[in-house]
Every structure is written in C-alpha cells, then in structure tokens.
Amino acid sequence: MADRFFPNTMPSFVDETTIEESFLEGAKEPLLELLYLPYGTVCEKLKRVAFDLKETIVKETWVCKRGRVSDYTVYTGALGTAFLLFKAYQVTLDKNDLVLCSDIIKACDSASRGSGHVTFICGQAGVYSLGAVVAKHNEDEQLCDHYLTKFKEIELPKDLPNELLYGRAGFLWACSFLNKNIGRETISLTQIRAVVAEVIKSGRKMGKGRCPLMYEWHGKRYWGAAHGLAGIMHVLMDMELKADEVEDVKATLHYIIRNRFPSGNYPSSEGSESDRLVHWCHGAPGVALTLTKAAKVWSNNYKRQ
C-alpha cells in the first residue's frame, strides 16, 4: 500500500482538560500544535481556513472561467462549487454566497441539457435538486417550482445500474436531498419506493450466496462508495425499508466488516486481494462513512460483528 497512502502521524484523541502548557510550548509541528489547542479555538481556525479555501475555489473554478461551464457535475465540475457555496451559506447565512450559488446552478442547468445522466453527483438530478433547494432559501417560489418540475420529469432508463455516481442510488440521493431540505413529500414516497424496490431486487438476485445484496458495475462487483456496496448501502439507510430489507442491508454491512483486510482497509471489489486503493471511491474512507452512518441510524440496535 506504500504507493497509495500517507502515513498517519496524528496522535490519538486528546482531552483538552489534560493538556499541559509545557507541551504546547515544546510543540514544533504546526498541525500537532493545532490539534492540542482547545476545541473551540481549533474550530475557529479551521473555519477561517475553510472559508479562505472556498474563496480560492470559487475564483479558480468560476470567476477565472468567466462563468463558462464545460463540466456541470457536483463530482468534478461547476455544480460542486455551487454546492460548496450552499454549504458555506448554511454556516454563515451570507446571502452573497446564495446568490452566486444560484447563478452557477443556472449555468449548470444550460450545460446539462441532453446529458441523459440522472444522479445527484454526476447528473441532472443534482442540478435540479440543488437548484430547487437554493431557490427555496432565496424565497423564489417560481424558480423552485421550475426546478422541481424538471426533476419530476426525469425518466430513469430501464438499464440503469444501481451504483451512486451514475445509477439508481445516485437518483435516490437527490430525492432524499429534496425531501430533507424542502419537505418530506416533495418527491413522493411512492415514487421513491418504486426505485428502492428495484435496487433491492437487483441486489438480491446477484447476492445469492454469502452476501444478501451484491451489485455489478462494468463487470466488477465493487465494494466502494462510488460504484459499489458502500455507496448503495449508504443511500438505502436513508430510505423507508421493509423489515426484511433492513436485515439485508445490515447483513451486507456485516459481510463487508468481516472481510476487511488485516490492515483495516477494504477490497475494492468482490474477491480482490489487492490492498492498494485507499480513497473515497474504493477502500476504507468510503466504507468508513457508510459504517458511521449505520451506527447513527441503528444506534444500540446495530450489532457489531
């Protein structure tokens, strides 16, 4: 794994009440010194750095490009900048961020026409759902309705895969985003349920054997967040599932946990023995986010194995 990871030099959790002043005086590593500061101070420092970084990103991805959009997606394009501005607005309530966010979304709307992609991260569902939520915060009901109408007109291809970046799970993420930020029935539970049923049906069909749910993308049974189990399970935990479906999701997560590598990393796909990929798409980072979500969703009812 030496070619795909950085050594973790961070200390274990430190209770700020036990910090000795002499340690702070002797700390030579800036990052270590930062971690040993009182939590409130660390948060403020990180917040200031984050807002500075936001300004840099906006300048490089939007201002310098004079509003021209070649890649409209959240994943690698201008909509990711819009999403960043929206998250900043949620912290600061700075209307300037919200106005600029809306302008970028409008440009992404034009650039996305005819793309045929239907997910939050890499498709038009991301443009329309973020557009509707931002318009709602801007108190522009007409624009909000416009984006919602376009979202509801999205047709899912019959041969759509199930993964997060380009498949059904990615569309469900957009539905969940709308219902959380605008209202519970913004996208009807009936419509959502029909997509969930397809995801479960497909997973059970391929998962016969050791793992209750399994999925395939371009011929591989991926485990990671982008194209595989971790991403799909993460989204399914936001859905209203039947009792047997909940058990299948839990058992699938248990299967992933039981088969992690001794290093703590996870295979990129079913049967892979290569312990190299360590990022959100493949490996421990994406899986860890899903397992954290599981602990939150099921709390004390989630049994560790």
N, C-alpha and C positions, 0 to 999 in steps of 0.2 A: 504493500500500500504506500510505500515511501514516495511514489511519484504522483500521488493524488490527494495528499492531505498535508496539513500543517500541524506540527507537534503542539499539544495543548500545554502551555506553560502557566495556565491560570491556577491560582490556589483554590482549595476547597472553600465552601461557604464560610464567611467570617461574620460573626455577630459584632455589630458596631459597638456594643457596650463593652467588649473585651479588648478593643484596640488600644495599644499602648502608644503614647505620644512619641516615645523613643523610636518606635518602628517607622512612623511616618517621617521622622527626621532623617532616618537612615535609608529610606526607600530611594533607589536610583532608577528604577524602571517607571516611566511615566504612567503606563497602564496599570501597573500594580499599585502605585500610589493612588491613582484614581479609585480603584476598587476598595481601598481601605478608608476612603472618606466616608462621612455619614451619608446614609442613603439619600436623604433629601438633597444634599449637595451634588451627589453623583447624578441624580435625576435631572437637576437643573443644567448641569454641564452637558450631559448627553442631549438634552432637549435643544440647547443652543447650537450644538454641533449639527444635530439633525436638521434644524431649520436653515442653517447655512448651506448644508448639503442640498436641501430642497431647492434653494435659490440657484445653486450651481447647475443642478439637473434641469430646471426649467429653462435656464439660459442656453444650455448646450443642446437640448432636445426640442426646444420650441422657438425661443427668441432668435437664436442664430440661424435657424432654418426658415425664419420669416413666415411661420405658420403653414409651411408646406408639409404634408403628411404622405409618406411613402409606405410606412408600416403603421397601421391603425390599432394594433392589438395592445392589450394590457401586458402581455408577456414580454415583448421585445420592442414595443412601439410607443406612439404618442399617447395612447389611452392609458398606459402605465404612468405617464407624467400627470395626466388628469386625475387618476386615482390617488396619486401621491398628494396632489393639491387638496383633494377632498378629505383625505385623512388628516392633513395639516389643519384644514378648516375645523374639523371636529375637535381639535385640541385648542385652537386659538380663537375660533369664531370670527376669523378675519374674512370679511366679505370679498376682499380683493382676490383671495385665493379661490373663492367660489365662482366669481365672475370669470376669471381666467380659465378655471376648470371647465366651465360651460362652453367657452369659446373653443377650447381644444376638442371637446366632445363633438361639437358641430362639425369641425373639420374632419374628425374621425368618421362621423356619420357619412359624409360625402365619399371619403376614401374607401369605406367598407362596402359600398353598393356593388352587388353582384358577386361578392366573395363566396357566398354559399356556406361559410363557416357559422356554427350555431352556438358556440360556447362563450362563457364569461371571459376566460383568459385569452382565447385566440379567435373569437368570432363576434358576430353582430350582436349576440345576446349581451355581451359586455358593454357595447356602445349604448344599446337601448336601455339596459337596466341602470347603468351608472347615470346615463342622461336623465332618466325619469327621477331618480333619487336626488340628483343635484338640482333639477328644476323644482322639485318639491321644496327643497331648502331655500331656493331663491324665490319661493312663493309665486312661481309661474305655472299656474294650473294648466294653461293651454299647452305649453311645451311639455309638461309632464304627461298629459294625456296623449300627446303626439308620440312620444317615445313608448308609452305603454301600448298604444295601438300597434306600433311597428313590432314590438316584442311579441305581442299575441298573434301576429301574422306569420311568425317564424314557423316553418314546416320542417320537422325532423325527418331526414331521409330514412328509409326503411333499413338500409345497410349501415346505419350509423354505428360506430364502435361504442364501447362503454366507458372509455377512459376519460380523464379530466381535461386534457388540453383540447381535444377535438371531438369528444364523444358525449354520450348521454349524461355522464356525471358532470361534465362542464356546463351543460344546459341547466341541469338541476341546481347547480351552484348559483347561477344567475337568478333562477326562480326564488331560491332561498334568500338571496341578497335583496330582492324586491320586497318579499314578504316581511323581512326583518326591518327594513328601513322605511317602508310606506304603510303596510298594513297586512295583517295575516292572510286575507283572501284576495290580495292584489292579483296573484296568479292562483287560480282555483286549486284546491286540494285534489279535486277530481282529475284535472289535467296533470298535476304533479304525480299523482298516484299511478296513472297510466304509464308514465315513463319509469317510475320506480319499479313497477311490476316487470317491465321489460328487462331492466338491469338485473333484478333478482333471478328471473327466469333464465337469462343467458348465463349468469354466474353458476347457477346450479347445474345447468346442462354440461358445462365444461369442468365443473368442480367435482364430479363424481369420483370418489376415492378418498384420499387423505384430507383434502381441504374442501369445506362445504361450498365455497364460492371461488371461482377462478375465471380469469379473463385473458384474452389474447389481443395483442396489437402487432400487426405486421409479422405474424408468425411466431411471436415470442410471448410467453406468459410472464409478463413483468410484475414485479412486486412494488415498485416505487410509486411516488406521488404523481408524477406526470402522466404515466401511461398504464399504471397497474393497480394492484390491490390497495396500497396505502391511500392513494388519491380517491379511489372509488368508495372505500370504506369510510373515509373522512366525510364525504358528502352524504352517504347513506345515513350516517349518525344524525344528520340534521333533518331527516325525513320522518314522517309518521309511518312506522313499520308495524307489521303484524308480529305477534309474539314469536312465531317460528322464524320470521325473517331476522328479528333481533338476535335470536340464538345463533343463526347462521353467521351474522356479522361478528358476534363475539368469538365464535369458534374459529373463524377465519383469522382474526387478530391473534388468538392463542396459537394458531398454527404458525403464523409469522414469528411470534416471540420464541417459540420452541426451536425454530430452525435458524436462528441468527448465528453468525459466525462467532468463534471464541473471542475475536477482537471486539465484539459489541456491534459490529457493522452487520448489514443485511445483504443477502444476494440481490442482484439487480433483476434476476428473473428465475423462474422455477427451474431447479436443477443446476443452476450455475454455481461453480466452486471458486469463481474468481472474486477475491476480496480486494477490489481496487476502487470502485466508484463510491465516492463519499460526498454526495451533494443532494439537493432537494429532489431532483428528477429520479435519481437512483441511489439507494443506500440509506444510512441511518438518519440523516437530517429530516427527510420527508416522512419516514416511518415514525420517528420520534414525535413529530407534530400530530400524527394520527393517534398514537397511543396516549398522548397528553389529552387529546380531545375525548378519547374513550374514558379516561379516568374522570374527566369532568362530567360527561354525560351520565355515566352509571355510578359514579361515586363509590360508596361502600358496597354496592351490589356487583361491582366489577371484580371478579376473582383473578388473582394473579396466578400464572402457571409457569 
